[in-house]
Amino acid sequence: LVIELENYLLVKMQLLFVYVRDLAGSVTQVNISSVNVIADSVTINDLIDKITNLSSTITNNPIVRLLSSGNQNVVGQIMTSLSQEFNQINNDNLDKAISSGIPAATILVSSLGSSSLQQVSIPLNESALINYNIQLNSLANVRDYLVTFITNLLITTSNSIILQSSSLVQLTQATNQLTRNTLLLVSNRCYELSAALYAIFEKISYEDAQSASNQLFQCASNILNAVNGPLQGRTEVLDLDNSRANVISTDYDTDLESAWSNLNLFSDGNDFSTETIEKNRNIYYQKQLANQINSQVTEMISLLTSSLNIHLNIGQSSLMNTSQSFISLETISIESLKDRLVKQVENAQFNIPSSYILNTTSNSSISLRSKVDPLASFGNFQNTNLSRSVSLSIIDQNGNEVSFEAHQNNPIQLIIPRDPNILIPSMYLQNVTSINSTINNLLFNYHYINITSSLPISVHFEIHSLNINLAYLFIYKFDQTPQLNSSINLIDGWTMFCPFNLTNDDIYRYFIDNQQTPTHQSLIFGIRELNSTEINNYCLNNSSINTLPITDESINFTSNYELRIYTSGCYYLDESNNWKSDGLIVGSLTNLYETECLSTHLTTFASGFIVLPAPINWSYVFANADFMKNKTVYLTMIFTSIIYIILMIFARFKDKKDFEKLGVTPLADNNKSDHYYYQILVFTGQRTNAGTDSKVYFVLSGENDQTQIRLFSDPHRKIFQRGGINSFIIAVPKSLGLLNYIRIWHDNTGEGSSASWFLKYVIVRDLQTLDKFYFISQQWFAVEKDDGRIERTLPVASEAEKQDFSYVLSKKGYHSVSDGHLWFSIFSRPPSNRFTRVQRCTCCFVLFFTSMLINIMYYDLSNEADASSETHSGALSIGPFYIAPQQIGIGIMVELFTLIPSLLIVQFFRRIRPRQQVSRLREALYMMKPSRKTFV
């Protein structure tokens, strides 16, 4: 018997028919109503293990052998099946992580049309996070390995384009598991497939063009989300990306001096730690790839639009609505564009006004291309990390985008939704009934918020009174305290909250749009509870609703209220992949879950969103500012100031000592008739008793000649101290050529522990050719330590030796502690660094006081909040101390907010230069040969 299988798609149901044919040609048809496909888990797990462990026997795996065949159908089907299996594993892994307390918004980008996940309110399970990352990186490595099998296939027909693009969609569906290498290869292949489709779109059917375009649109959306996820803090950084970014290249600069004189591209100001540099280097490469992919995707979308547009007549449309992407292409008449409502997914929409300027020569039809992506691009502004990306473009009959401009007084209205898994913190309770305002004659309860932002933002206030029958007066002023009484009216705006204005959730709402906040750094607002007379006069009397109630009486709150403040913004993506805001206004319909924007042009848009910490309650501060009520605060400030003064005195003393250590010393035994010069830098180790008082001698040998026995000496300063760097100039009759070795020893004449010496390395620089030669020691010159030798011959270090782990660790470790760590460097700063100990001490205490100030913003005055850490079921208790997850989160936020001012002040001190910069090397050479012009 011959069995033939045919697969039909009927009425959206998968039906499998089996045709049984005998040798005589008779055929019978059997309908198999139910088919179960069981994955070969043993072979799949073997593949994952071998890829993860870099096994040399991976080619023996049956799946790899099939993928290596190069057959398009085989590779495409196997890749699709494998990817679907991996995608299911990834979904299960995500569900498990979220149920273990990991916030969903930190490990995934929610699919379009999805609802908020029911997150368990439990403390973060560290072991669950570790297990999640292990599984995440394992599957990321597998996808990174498999991608080459499909990107190397030939592109032949439209079926080839559909097969490859659909496989790539499945491979990239788990956007949290795509390495930079995977993204680059997929982006290039999807672009090649789009170009191939564009080349044949006139020769193929609309159904084939639509099928291929939909897959490629989805592929483009996947790679955009994947490359922006780590930058927006929405997905984890992959281990493979981090390791590849930090592999030491063959041309790695091993110049030991440059670490102290030049800022590293990947450092965070004063932070030169290995962890920080590796993290920033990975971010740097991720941003480069994001810009590249964004440009490539823009070209892809243009090609795909042209491939589909030719098949659409007026009234026809093409729609792709999946969990990864929303794309709509519709051909309409120009007249029907007026007052048109373009609806997308998740309430995203564009409302076109009735009047506008459309720059097109066509009088018949245009096409509307509407697009929604789950995650906005990073660009240059991270406040868009919780926003969907929406766009609307108008295309003419030639496939070109048409310029559209609306009038300022009749703009385009658009709604931009946010990720449904956004975490909205609860409102902050303001314990205002406990304030004794009569002491300070307070007329309002004042709050301070920081609104500093690189792009304009709107500020939104939500106030919930515990007594819904009360009314309030709300006033505000930018950058200073608002004042309002019978003699002073110093405010920028005001409103009244009356009970009849309450929404269904009993919350008063007010917002300040993004046109008012630019150029301002802070906002202080005041709230006053209206008395019964004022409520009757101003809330119940419609004629007085717009009249400002003024009084000189102190505030008297009869009920507490809750407060929540958040910012939003409207931004568009320019041609350089940067977010801009000109021409955009945040609308009044903005809420916690979506932003209303008013625009005069069409492009790609996103919204910003940040929930601000609890504002500083200045009224409480003023009412409780005396010493007896704040003994702890005042004593802390006094003791901290005393410690600062003591450290400043110590730092100033050590700075003077450091200055004495500086200088380049010509050797005393130099011959005045010798005019060929070498600079020798000697690095003494940091180990205990590493310095020496013994006399140190050396012989420097090159291809052409070698020196006589020479003595290191300095009449002005003590040399070869622990952790010291000493610079000498040696004069010789002629060039020694390429250096071979340096023979170095001491006479062991130092007393006690000062006889021995630990030498790290020596750098010799030819001052004529500026060539550098490295001699690595990392050994003791001591009779009582190591091998007991006090004389060694050090050959010139090769490139491999300069990249040796112990050498690089010694170099980086010393620099990270002595110069990179802000607090430790007060005691161990390299003398040659211009960033003095006094300046470092000042930076440390600025950082310390800034942290204390920002902590005030997160301090809740309510008794419930004070006791939350003690009653929290997941709190960590250590003796009498309790630490809740919220407190850990607050600590992280405080560090993030203090980062910017600390970076600014550290960079200021690092970049300032003395009024006169005199090269010590030039000065030393000039003294050796005053009649000749120096060349360094």
N, C-alpha and C positions, 0 to 999 in steps of 0.2 A: 504494500500500500504506500502511496505517496500522500503525505499530509501537507497541505498548503494553509498558511495562516494569513488572514487579511484583517486589517484594523479599520473600522469605519467609525466616523463620528456622526451619530444620528440623534437629533433632538437633544443635543447637549448631554448625551449619555454615551459612555464608552462601551461599545459592543464588540465582542470578539467572536468571529466566525471561523470555524475549522472546516475546510473542504477535504474530504477523504476520497481519493481517486484510485480506482483499481487499475490493473494492467490492461483491461479492456476499454478503459476510458470512461467508465461510469463514475459519476460524482454524486456524493451526498453531502449536504450542508448541515453542520451541527452548530447551534448557537450556544456558546458558553456564557452563561449569564453572570457568573461571578469568578473573578480571577484574583488570586492573592499572590503578590510578588514579595518574596522573602529575600532580604539583603543577605549577602554572604559576609556576616559580621567577622568571621575568622580572618578572611582575606583582607577586609578593610582595616581591621585592627592591626594586622601584620604590616600593612602599608603605613599606617600612622606611626607605629613604633619604629620602623626602619627609617622613616624620614626624620622623626624627632631625634633619633640617636645617630643619624648620619651613617647608617650601616652601608658597608661596601657591597652587600648582597641584595640591595634593593632591586636590582635589575632582574632578580629571580622571581619577584612577586608577579603573579599572573596578571594583575591589573596593569602594572607597569609595562609588561610585555605587549599587552593589547594596545596601550596608549602609544607605544613606540612604533606601531605598525604604520602610522601615517595615513591610515584610511579615514577619510573625513567622517563617514557615518559611524564607524566604530568609535573613534575618538570623541565625537560629539555626543553620542548616546551614553558612553561610559562616563564622560565628564559631567553630563547632566545628572545621571543617577547618583554618582559620588557626591556631587554638590548638594543635591537634595537631602542625602543622608547626613552630610555634615551640617547643613542648615538646621535640620531637626535636632541634632546634638547640641548645636549652638543655642537654639530656642530653649531646650530643656536646661541647659547650663545657666542661661539668663534667668529663667523662672526660679531656679534653685537659689541663685545669688540674691535675687530680690526678696525671696521669702526668708533669707537669712539676715535681712536688715540693710543690705546695700541699696542706696537710693537709685531708683531706676534711671533718673536723669543723668547720672554720672557714668553709666556703663552702656547706655544704648540711646539711639535716636528713635523715637516712637514712629511707627508706620502711619501713613496718611489714613485718616478716617478711623483710627483706633481710639478707644476710650482710655481714661486714666487707669493704670494698674492699681489694684488694691494692695498697697504696700503695708507690710506688717510693721507696727510701731514697736520695734524691739531694738536693743543696742546692736551695733555693728559686730558681726561675728568675723574676727580676723582670720580664722582658719578657713571660713567660707570664701573670703576674698582671695586668699592664697590659692585655694583649689580652683576658683574661677579663673585666675590668671594662668595657672598651669594648663588648664584645658584650652583657654583662649589662645595662648601662644603655641600650643601643640598643633591646633587646627590651622592657625595662621601660617605655620611652617609648611604644613601639607599643601595649602592653597598656593603658597609661594613656589613650591616644587612643581605642582601640576600645571600651572598656568602656561609654561613654555610648550607643553604638548599641543595646546590649541592655538597659540599665537604663531606657531610655525607652520600651520596648515596653509595650503594654497587657496586663493580666492578665485573661484571659477564662475559659477552661475548664481542666480538669485536664490536657489535652494541652498547653495553653499553659504551665502550671506546669512540666510535665516537660521541655518543649523549652527553656525559658529556664534552668531549674536545671541541666540537663545541659550547656548551653553555658557557664554560669558555672563549672561544675566544671572543664571543660577550660581555660577562660581563667585560672583560679587554680591550676592544677596545679603550675606552676613557682612555688613560694612565695617563691623568692629574687628574683623579678622583679616584685613587686607594690608599687607606690607607695602612699603613704597615701591619695591621692585614689582610686586603684583600690579599695583595701580598704574605704574608707568607702562608696563607691557600691555595691560588691558586697554588703557587710554589710547595708545598708539594703534592697537589692533582695531578698536571700535572706530577710530577715525579713518583707518584704511577701509574698513567695511562700509562706512558712510560714503566715502569717496567713490568706492566701487559701485554702490547702489545709485549714486547720482549719475554715474557714467552710463548706466543702462536703464534709467527709470522710464524713458520713452518707449523702451522695447518690451517692457514687462506689464503684467496686469496690475490693476489698482490693488487687488487683494494681496498680491505678492509684495508690492511696494509698501502697503500698510502694515503687513505682518513683519517685514524686515525693519521698517521704521520704528514701530512700537517697541521691538526688542532693543534697538539701538538707543532710543530715547531712554528706556529704562536702564540700560547699561551706563549711559551718561550720568543719569541721576545717582546711580549707585556709587560710581567712583567719586563724584563730587561730595556726596555725604561722607564717604570713607576718608578722603583726604582732609576734610575739614573737621571731622570728629575729634581727633586728638588736639587740634589747635583750639577748638571751642570748649575743650574740657568735657566733652560728651562721651568719649570712649577712651579706653586705656591705651597708653603708649606701648607698642609691641616690643618685646625683647630683641627680636631680630633687627628691627629698625634701629634701636638704640645701639646695639653692638656694631652694626655696619657703619653707623655714623661716626663711631669713635675708634675705628680701627686705625692704627698709626700707619700713615701712608709712607711710601718710599722717600718722598721729599720732605718729610716732617722736619721742622726746624728745631734742632737740638741746641740752639745757642743759649747757654746758661745765663748770659747777661741780659738778654732781651726780656726775660720774665720780670725783671725789676724796673726796666726803663720804658716798656711799652704795654699798653692795656690790651688784654686778650679780647678778641672779638666775641667770645662766648662767656665772658665773666659777667657777674652781676655787681658792678661797682667794686666794693671791697671784698666780695665773695669770690675767691679763686679756688674754692674747693673742687675736687675732682667730680663730685656728684653734680654740682651746679654747672660746671663746664660741659660735662657730658649731656646733661639735660638740655642746655641751651643750644648745643651743637645739633642735637637731634631736632629741636624745634626749628632751627635755622633751615635745615634741609627740607623739613616738612613744609615750611612756608614757600620755599622755592618750587617744590613740586605742586603745591596748591595753585600757585600763579600759572604754572605751565598747563596744568589740567584745566583750569578755568578758561584759558584762552582756547585750548583745543576743543573743549565742550561747546564753546560759543560757535566755533566753525562747524562742528558736527551738526548742531541744531539748525544752522543755516542751510547746510547741504540736505538734511532730511526734510526740512520744510519745503525746499524746492522740489524734492522728489515726490512729495505728496500733493503739493499745491496744484500741479498741472492736471491732476485727475479730478479736482473738485470744481463743481459748478456752483452758481449762486443757490444758496439754500442747503447745500450739502456740507457735511462736517465729518471729521475724523476724531475719535475720542479714545484715549488710553487712560484708564483710571485704575491703577493698581495700588497696592500698599506702599510701593516704593516711589511712585511718581504719578503726576497728573499732567497730561498733555492734551490740549484741545486745539484743533485747527478747523476753522469755519470760514467759508466764503460767503460774503454778504454784499449787498449793494451799499454804496456810499451813503445813500439817504437813510438807511436803517441804522446807521451808527449813532444817530442822535438819541439821547436819553436811553441808551442801551444798558441793560444790566447784565454783566458777564459774570455768571456764577461759577465758582470752582468747587473745591472740596473743603470740608471743615469750616463752612461759612465764609471762606475767602471769596472776595468779590470785588469787581470794579464797576463803578457807576459812572458812565460817560455823560457829561453835561450836554445841554442842548446846543451850546455855541462853542466853537473851537476853530483852530486853524489847522488844516490838514494839507501838508505839502506834497501833493501828488498831481500828476497830469492825467491820471485815469479818471474817466467819468462814469465808469460802469460798476466795477466790483473791486473789493479789497478782501483780504483775509485777516482774521483775528487769530493770533497764536497765543493761547493762554497756558501758563505753566505754573505748577506748584511743586517745590522740592521740600522734603522733610526737614532739612537743616540749612540755615543761611550760611553763606561763605564767611570765612574768618575775616578776610580783607585786612583792615587795619584797626578793627574795633571789636572787642570781644563781648560787648553788651548785647550782641545779636545772637548769643549762643543758645537762647531758648525760643528763637523765632523760626517760623516757617519762612521759606523764600517764595515770593509770588512775583509773577511777571506777566505783562500783557504787551504784545507787539502788534503793529499793523503792517501787513505785507502787501506790496502791490503785485500786479500780474507778472512782473519779471523776477519776483522772489526777493526784492530789495525792501528793507525796512523803511517805512514812511514816517517822517517827522510829524509829531502831533503836539499841539500846544493849546492848552485851555487858558481861559482868562482867570486872573487872580481872584476876582469876585464870584466866579462860577467854576470852581475847580473840580477835578476828578476826585470822587470819594472811593477809597479802597479800604477793605478790612483785611488785616493780617493776623491770622491766628497764631497762638503759641503752642509749644509742645504740651500735650495733655498731661504729661507726667511732671509738670512743673510743681515744685514744692512751695506751697503758699504758707508762710509762717502765721501763727495765730497773732491776734492783736495784742498790743502791750497795754496792760492795765496801768492807768495813771491814778495814783493814790492822792488825789488833790484835796480830799476832805481833811487830811492831816496837816495841811499847810496853814501856819499862823501868819496870814498876810499883814496883820496889823503892825507887826514889828517893823517891816520894811515898806509899808504902805503900797503893796503891790496891787496894781489895777488889773493885771492879766497874769495868767499862768503861761510863762514863756517856754518855748522849745527851740532848740538849735539843730539844724541839719546841714550837712556838707553837700553841696550840689556841684562840686568841681567835676567837669567832664570835658573831654577833647571835642565832642560834638554836642550840639544843643539837645537838651532833654526837657521833658515836661515833668511836673511834680504833682502827684495825686495824693489826696488826703482822704482817709476814711475814719470817721469818728462814730463810735457807738456809745451812747449814754446808757448807764445802768437804770436811769429813769427816763423813759421815752417821752414823758410830758414836759421835759425841760427844753429850753431854747438857749442858744449860745451866740455870742459875737466872736467872729474870727477875723483877726487882722494879721498882716505880715509886712516885712520889709527885707530887702536884700542887703546882706553884708553888715547890717547893724540892727540894734534892737528897735522895734517899732514903739512909738509913744503916741498915746491918744488920751487926752483929757480936755478940760474946758479951755486950757491955754495953749496946748500943743497938739498939732495934728501932723505927725511924722510917720506916715505909713505909705506903702506902695499899692495896697489893695485890701479889700475887706468883703465879708459876706455875713449874712445872718442865717443860722440854722434854726428853723422853726418846725415844730412837730408836724404841721400839715405837709412839710416837704419830705418827710421820711419815706424811704422806699420800703418794699415789702420785707426786707431783712432788717429794718429798723436802724439803718446806717446812714449818716449824713455824708455826702460826698462833695468834694470841691477839687478843682484842678487848676494849675497854672501852666499855660501852654509853653511850647518850646521857643516861642518868639520873645518871651520875657526873660528867660534865664541866661542867655549868652552873656559873657563878660563878668558874670557873678560867681563867687566862690561859695557863698553860704546864704542861708535863708533862716531868719528867726521869725517865728509866728507866735501869736498870743491868743489865748482862749479865755473868754469870760462868760460865766453863767448869768443869764438875764434873770432879774427878779420878776415877780408876778406882775408888777406895774408895767415894766418894760415889755413883757410878753403881750399884755393887753394892748399897749400903745403901738407896738411895732410889728407884732406877728398877727394879731387878730384884726388890726386896722389896715385894710388894703392900701389906703392912701399913704401910709407911713412905712410901707414895706421897704422902700428904697432910701429911707432916711437913716443916717448913721446915729445910733444911740450913744451918747457921750455922758460919762459920769466921772466924778472924782472920788467915789467911794471904793474902798478896798474890796478885793474879790472875796466872795463867800460861797464856796461850792457846797451844795447840799447832797451831791451824789458824785461818785467817781465815774470816769469814762475810760473807754478803751480806744487805742489809737493805732493806726497802721498807715505807713507812708511808703509809696513806691514811685519809681521814675519810669518813664517810657520815652520813646523817640521814634522818629520816622527817618529812614535812610534809604538811599539808592546806591547801586553799585556802578561806579564809573568804568571807563575803558581800561584803567590801570588796576582794576580789581580792588579799589579802595572805596570805603563807604563815605558818602557825602550826604548833606542834609539840606542844602540850599533849595528853596522853592517848596519845601515840605512843611506842613503844619500838623501837629497832633490834634485830633478831633476830640470832642466831648464824649463820644461814645466809647472811648477807651476804657477798658476794665482789666481785671487781673488776668483774663484769658485771651484777650485779643486787643489789637490797637487799631484805632481809626486814623487814617492818614488822609490829608487833603493835598493833592499834587496838581501841578500844571503840565506835567509831561508823563510819558510812559516809558518804563524800563523795568529793571529787576529791583524789587523792594524787600525790605526786612524791617522789623521793629526791635527796639531795645527794651529791656525790662530788668530792673533791679529792685528788690524789696529792701528798703533802708533799715538800718538798725534803729532801736528805740532812740528818739531824739533826746538830747540833754535837757533836763528840766531845770532851766535857769532859776525859776521861781523857788524851787526847793533848795537850790544851791545858795541863793542869796539869803533865804530864810534861816539857813543852818550853817552860816559861814564863820561863826565865832569859834574861838579856840576850844572852849569847854565841850562843845558838841562834836568836835572833830580832832580830838587829841591824837588819834592814830594817824590821821592824814598829815597833820602838822609835824608830828615827830618823825614820820617817814621822810618828809621833805627836808627837815633839818639834818637828819643823819645822812641822807643821800647827798646833800650839799657838802657836808663835812668830808665825806669819802671822796667826793669829786675834787675838792680843794687839795686833799692829801695826795691824790693820784696826779693832779696837775703839777704839784711841786716835784714829785718823784719823776714824772715824765720830762719836765724841764731840765732837771739834773742829768737824766740819762741822755737827752738830746745833745747837751753840751759835750758829754763824754763821747757820743757817737761822732760829733763833728771833729773831735780830736783824732779819731781813728781814720778819717778820710784822707786821701792823698795818694799820689803816685810817686814812688820813691826811686830815683836813679841809684843804682848800686854804687857803693863807695869805691869799689875796685874797677870802675869803668875807666878806660883809657881815653883821654881827651882827643886823641888823634883818630879814634874809631867813630865812624859816622853811620853805621848801619844798625838800626835799632829794632829790638823786640820788646813787647810788653808781656810780662808774665803775671798771671793771676793765680794765686794759691788759695785754695779753699780748705780751711780746717774744719773738722767734723764737729757735731753737736754733742758727742758722747761725753760722759763724765771724765774729767781730766784729759780731754782731747788736746788742749793747748800745751805748748812747750816753751821752756826758757832756754833750751839747748840751742847751740849754733847749728844752723842748717846750711849745708853745702850742696852744690849741684854741678852737673856737666850736661850741656845741651848739645846733642849731636844731630847733624843733618847729612844729606847726600854729598855735599861739597866740603864740609869742614865740621869741626866741633870746637866748643869753647874750652878754655882752661877751667880748672876748678874755681868756682865762683862762690861767694858767700852772700846769703840773704841778710841784709841789715838795714836798719832804719834809725837814724839818730834822734828822730822827733817823736816817735810813738812806739809802743810795745807791739810786737808783731806775733803772729801765730797764736792768737788767743782763741779760746773755744768759740766755734761758730763764726770765726772771723774770715774776712776776705781781704787779702793783702795784694797790692799791685806794685810791681817793680818794673824799671826799664833797664835793660842790659844793652850795652853797646859792644859791637864786634867790628872787626876790620872790614868784613865783606859778608855777603849773604851766605848762610849755611845751607841753602837749598831747601828741598823738601825735608822736614824734620823726621827723624827715625825714632828717637827715644830721648828720655831725660833720665839721667842717673842722679838720684837724690838721697841724701843721708844726713844724720846729725851726730854730734859728738857726745851725746848723753851726759852733758855737763850740768843740766838743770837739777835743781834740788828736789828730792822726793818724787812726788807724782808729776812734777813739772819737767821731768827728764823725758818722759815718753811723749809721743805725738801721734794723733790720728789724722792722716791726710785723706781727704775725699777725692779731689782731683786737681789738676793743673791745666790752665788754658794758656797757650802761647800764641800771641798775635804778631805777625810780621807787619810792622807799621809802614812799610813801603808798599807791599802788595795787598795788605789787609786780609791775608789768608789766616785762618785759625786752625790750630792743632790742639787736640784734646788728649790728655794723658790721665786715665782713670786709675785710681789707687784703691780707695775704700778699704784701707788696711792700717794696722798699727805699725809704727816705727818704735818698737819698745823691746827691751831685753826680757821683760817679765810678762809679756802678753803675746798671744798668737804664736808665731813661729820663732819669736825671740830676735828677729832681724831689725836692724836700724838703718839698713841700706837696701834700696831697691832700684831696679831698672824698669822704668815704665815705658812701654812702646806706645806709639801713636795709636789712638783708638780707631778701630774701623767703624763703618756705618752700623754693622750688626751689633758691635759692643755699645755704641751710643744709644741703641734701642733696647738694650738689655733691661730686663724688668727691674733688677736691683738698682741700676743706674737711674732709670727714669723715676722709680719710686723715691729714691733719695732726693733727686732734684725737685720733684713735685711736692713731696711731703714736707720738705724744709720750707719751700715757698708758701705752701698752703697755710702752714702754722705761723711762720714768722711774719708773713706779710698779708696773706689772704684772710686770716681770721682776725676780725676787728678787735675783739677783746684780748686775745693772746698776744697780738702784735704790739700792745702797749709795753709788754715786757720783753719781746724778742724781735722788734723791728730791725730789718737789715740797715746798717748805718748809711748805705749808699742811697736809700730811698728818700725822695723829697717829701713824702707824706710823714710828717713828724709824729712823735709820740704824743705831744700836746694836742695836735689836731685829731689824732685817733681817739684820745681820751674824750675830747669834746663830742665827737661823733657818737661814741658809745652812750654818753649820757643824754644826748638829743634823742637817740633811738629809744632809750629807756623811758624818758619822760613822755615821748610820743605814744609809746605803748600804753602807759598809764592813762593818758588822756583819752585814747580811743576806747580803752576798756570802760570808761565812764559811759560811753554811748550804749553799751550793752548791759548796763547795770539796771536791774529792775527794782523799783522801790517797794513793790508789793510783798507782803509777808508770804504769799503763796509761792512767789518766785524764789524768795530767799530759802524756802524749805524744799524746793523741788529736787535738789541734788540728794537730799537725805531720804526723800520718799520715793525716788525713782527706782523702779524695780530692776533696772539694768545698771544702776550706779556701781562704780568700783569703790569699795571701802578699804581704806588703809588706816587702821586704828580709828582715831576720831575724825578722819577726813573722808569726804565723799566726793567723787568725781563722776558727773553725769555726762552722757554723750553730747548733750547740748553745750556743756562747758568746754568740751574738747573742740567742738565746732566753732565756738566763739574764739577760742585761742587761735585757731587757724585763720579766721577772718581778721583778727587783730594783726597778725603777722603780715597778712597780705596788704592791709591798709598802711602799715608802717613801712612797707618796703620802698614805696616811691619817695617819701621825704628822706629816708636814710640813704637811698641811692643818690639823690640830688646833692646832699651835703658832702658825701664821700667823694663823689665825682668832682665837686667844686675844689676840695682840698687836693685831690690827686692831680688836677689839671693846672692849678696855679703855679707860676714859676717865679723865682726870685728876680728882682729887678735887673741884676747883672749876672748872666750865666757864664762863668769862666770855666773852661775845660781844664781840669786838673792835669790831664795828660798833656795838653798843649802847653800849660804853664811849666810843667817839668821839662819838656823838650826845649822850651825857650831858654830855661836856665842852663841847660846843658850846652846849647849852641846859640847864644844870644845874637850872633852876627848873621845867622842864616835864617831864611824864611821857613817856617814849619809847614808841614803838609797834612796834618791830621785835623 
